[in-house]
Amino acid sequence: MLRYVKFLHWFLQEQREEVASMAELLTIVERGRENLLHVEEYLSRSAGGENVLEAGAPPAAGGAL
């Protein structure tokens, strides 16, 4: 049962982070709506290593990715 609680906690935390990220992205796009090319440049510069697995993430179903 504890494994499911940990997974649910991790999942909800990820969902909150995604909502915050999308709210921030929406704000950036709204501010730069006059020139979306500048928005695209800004976003490409600010994008970091997002494919890194988080330390608290549960193991992948079916084994390692």
MDAnalysis code that builds the backbone (N, CA, C; Angstrom):
import MDAnalysis as mda
import numpy as np

u = mda.Universe.empty(195, n_residues=65, atom_resindex=np.repeat(np.arange(65), 3), trajectory=True)
u.add_TopologyAttr("name", ["N", "CA", "C"] * 65)
u.add_TopologyAttr("resid", np.arange(1, 66))
u.add_TopologyAttr("resname", ["MET", "LEU", "ARG", "TYR", "VAL", "LYS", "PHE", "LEU", "HIS", "TRP", "PHE", "LEU", "GLN", "GLU", "GLN", "ARG", "GLU", "GLU", "VAL", "ALA", "SER", "MET", "ALA", "GLU", "LEU", "LEU", "THR", "ILE", "VAL", "GLU", "ARG", "GLY", "ARG", "GLU", "ASN", "LEU", "LEU", "HIS", "VAL", "GLU", "GLU", "TYR", "LEU", "SER", "ARG", "SER", "ALA", "GLY", "GLY", "GLU", "ASN", "VAL", "LEU", "GLU", "ALA", "GLY", "ALA", "PRO", "PRO", "ALA", "ALA", "GLY", "GLY", "ALA", "LEU"])
u.atoms.positions = np.array([
    [0.823, -1.196, 0.000],
    [0.000, 0.000, 0.000],
    [0.863, 1.254, 0.000],
    [1.982, 1.220, 0.718],
    [2.855, 2.388, 0.811],
    [3.405, 2.776, -0.557],
    [3.669, 1.786, -1.406],
    [4.179, 2.066, -2.744],
    [3.175, 2.894, -3.547],
    [1.896, 2.578, -3.407],
    [0.857, 3.308, -4.132],
    [0.717, 4.735, -3.620],
    [0.868, 4.912, -2.315],
    [0.798, 6.254, -1.732],
    [1.970, 7.091, -2.227],
    [3.158, 6.497, -2.273],
    [4.336, 7.211, -2.785],
    [4.136, 7.591, -4.250],
    [3.614, 6.653, -5.025],
    [3.376, 6.939, -6.442],
    [2.361, 8.056, -6.601],
    [1.278, 8.004, -5.845],
    [0.244, 9.028, -5.935],
    [0.799, 10.392, -5.535],
    [1.613, 10.426, -4.483],
    [2.244, 11.686, -4.066],
    [3.132, 12.220, -5.187],
    [3.941, 11.359, -5.780],
    [4.827, 11.777, -6.874],
    [4.000, 12.273, -8.059],
    [2.964, 11.546, -8.424],
    [2.133, 11.910, -9.567],
    [1.478, 13.269, -9.366],
    [0.911, 13.497, -8.191],
    [0.261, 14.782, -7.920],
    [1.267, 15.929, -7.913],
    [2.455, 15.671, -7.401],
    [3.505, 16.696, -7.428],
    [3.873, 17.037, -8.873],
    [3.987, 16.032, -9.714],
    [4.293, 16.266, -11.125],
    [3.185, 17.072, -11.808],
    [1.945, 16.767, -11.485],
    [0.827, 17.500, -12.084],
    [0.846, 18.962, -11.671],
    [1.145, 19.231, -10.397],
    [1.236, 20.625, -9.936],
    [2.354, 21.354, -10.663],
    [3.490, 20.683, -10.857],
    [4.608, 21.298, -11.574],
    [4.233, 21.588, -13.024],
    [3.508, 20.673, -13.664],
    [3.091, 20.883, -15.055],
    [2.136, 22.065, -15.173],
    [1.204, 22.177, -14.245],
    [0.271, 23.304, -14.266],
    [1.035, 24.608, -14.089],
    [1.987, 24.632, -13.170],
    [2.789, 25.841, -12.956],
    [3.606, 26.174, -14.199],
    [4.175, 25.166, -14.848],
    [4.961, 25.395, -16.062],
    [4.101, 25.959, -17.184],
    [2.906, 25.411, -17.350],
    [2.024, 25.892, -18.410],
    [1.516, 27.296, -18.117],
    [1.277, 27.608, -16.854],
    [0.853, 28.966, -16.494],
    [1.966, 29.961, -16.805],
    [3.210, 29.566, -16.502],
    [4.355, 30.427, -16.811],
    [4.514, 30.590, -18.322],
    [4.368, 29.506, -19.071],
    [4.474, 29.569, -20.524],
    [3.394, 30.471, -21.112],
    [2.184, 30.355, -20.614],
    [1.093, 31.203, -21.089],
    [1.396, 32.678, -20.827],
    [1.940, 32.987, -19.667],
    [2.306, 34.370, -19.347],
    [3.362, 34.889, -20.306],
    [4.365, 34.071, -20.602],
    [5.434, 34.471, -21.523],
    [4.866, 34.745, -22.910],
    [4.015, 33.853, -23.394],
    [3.439, 34.016, -24.733],
    [2.518, 35.235, -24.786],
    [1.743, 35.441, -23.737],
    [0.861, 36.613, -23.724],
    [1.661, 37.913, -23.739],
    [2.762, 37.950, -23.003],
    [3.590, 39.162, -22.977],
    [4.267, 39.412, -24.318],
    [4.616, 38.359, -25.025],
    [5.339, 38.511, -26.280],
    [4.499, 38.290, -27.512],
    [3.210, 38.405, -27.391],
    [2.318, 38.089, -28.515],
    [2.560, 38.964, -29.732],
    [3.160, 40.129, -29.552],
    [3.433, 41.018, -30.685],
    [4.525, 40.453, -31.595],
    [5.418, 39.649, -31.032],
    [6.500, 39.076, -31.828],
    [6.795, 37.665, -31.314],
    [6.108, 36.698, -31.869],
    [6.244, 35.325, -31.394],
    [7.606, 34.716, -31.714],
    [8.323, 35.282, -32.682],
    [9.676, 34.782, -32.949],
    [10.594, 35.052, -31.762],
    [10.423, 36.199, -31.112],
    [11.204, 36.481, -29.908],
    [10.830, 35.522, -28.780],
    [9.562, 35.191, -28.690],
    [9.118, 34.229, -27.687],
    [9.776, 32.881, -27.944],
    [9.783, 32.457, -29.198],
    [10.398, 31.174, -29.550],
    [11.888, 31.171, -29.234],
    [12.580, 32.261, -29.559],
    [14.008, 32.360, -29.244],
    [14.241, 32.285, -27.741],
    [13.436, 33.018, -26.982],
    [13.573, 33.012, -25.526],
    [13.364, 31.603, -24.967],
    [12.329, 30.942, -25.436],
    [12.029, 29.603, -24.934],
    [13.108, 28.597, -25.312],
    [13.680, 28.735, -26.501],
    [14.736, 27.802, -26.897],
    [15.995, 28.019, -26.070],
    [16.265, 29.272, -25.686],
    [17.435, 29.552, -24.841],
    [17.216, 29.089, -23.409],
    [15.999, 29.221, -22.926],
    [15.741, 28.902, -21.521],
    [15.465, 27.419, -21.284],
    [15.263, 26.650, -22.347],
    [14.995, 25.213, -22.188],
    [16.269, 24.513, -21.751],
    [16.155, 23.733, -20.689],
    [17.308, 23.005, -20.174],
    [17.146, 21.521, -20.392],
    [17.940, 20.739, -19.712],
    [17.892, 19.286, -19.820],
    [16.634, 18.730, -19.185],
    [15.540, 18.762, -19.907],
    [14.270, 18.315, -19.354],
    [14.088, 16.804, -19.449],
    [14.966, 16.113, -20.113],
    [14.824, 14.668, -20.262],
    [15.498, 13.899, -19.134],
    [16.005, 14.618, -18.157],
    [16.686, 13.984, -17.033],
    [15.642, 13.386, -16.100],
    [15.860, 12.129, -15.690],
    [14.939, 11.491, -14.763],
    [15.120, 12.085, -13.379],
    [14.030, 12.307, -12.692],
    [14.076, 12.869, -11.351],
    [14.411, 11.786, -10.344],
    [15.041, 12.201, -9.251],
    [15.447, 11.253, -8.221],
    [14.247, 10.578, -7.561],
    [13.130, 11.290, -7.396],
    [11.972, 10.732, -6.713],
    [11.008, 9.995, -7.616],
    [11.320, 9.912, -8.901],
    [10.406, 9.270, -9.846],
    [10.352, 7.768, -9.595],
    [9.175, 7.172, -9.725],
    [9.074, 5.724, -9.565],
    [9.747, 5.028, -10.744],
    [10.129, 3.766, -10.568],
    [10.763, 3.048, -11.672],
    [9.812, 2.908, -12.857],
    [10.384, 2.852, -14.049],
    [9.581, 2.716, -15.265],
    [8.900, 1.355, -15.289],
    [7.675, 1.333, -15.755],
    [6.955, 0.069, -15.883],
    [7.635, -0.782, -16.943],
    [7.870, -2.025, -16.648],
    [8.487, -2.918, -17.614],
    [10.001, -2.858, -17.620],
    [10.597, -2.110, -16.718],
    [12.054, -2.048, -16.642],
    [12.602, -0.702, -17.034],
    [13.911, -0.648, -17.160],
    [14.606, 0.606, -17.458],
    [14.282, 1.089, -18.859],
    [14.325, 2.398, -19.011],
    [14.076, 2.996, -20.325],
    [15.338, 2.992, -21.148],
])
